[in-house]
Amino acid sequence: MHRFLITLTASLFFPLSLAAQNMFAITVDETHDDMTFAVESAILDMGLTIDFTSHTGEMLERTRMDVGSDVVLFDDATIFNFCSASVSRQVIEANLNNIVFCPYAVFVYTLPGNPDQTIVGHQVYPGASMTPANELLDEIVRSATQ
């Protein structure tokens, strides 16, 4: 498998509006289905429970014509939402406002015309108090993409 790290910036594949969001992603030469299985397994293998799986790509495609768009955004896109009781307690005890970041999310998507290359990643949360959550998410993404 060919793998490489990317840091998302305004100059790298994404619109300027995403540049303000700090994200971490790894691109792998694997299918979306294989990577959703790998991410799900990585989360469960850490003893965590997936609270919700969002089939965001399906929703965006299903509603594309309804909102007047002819742009296909993703070949497929899935977001896994979950929490870690220990990590959440740690970061929220450090700063009560960190509650806004729970649950955490890992995304998996493929772009149109490129179904054998998948991007897996997460939002990087701000502030030193969120370091444990960022480390957990990094570990899940790296585990899934190895």
Secondary structure, 3 states (H helix, E strand, C coil): CCEEEEECCCCCCCCHHHHCCCEEEEEECCCHHHHHHHHHHHHHHCCCEEEEEECHHHHHHHCCCCCCCCCCCCCEEEEEEEECHHHHHHHHHHCHHHHHHCCEEEEEEECCCCCCCEEEEEECCCCHHHHHHHHHHHHHHHHHHC
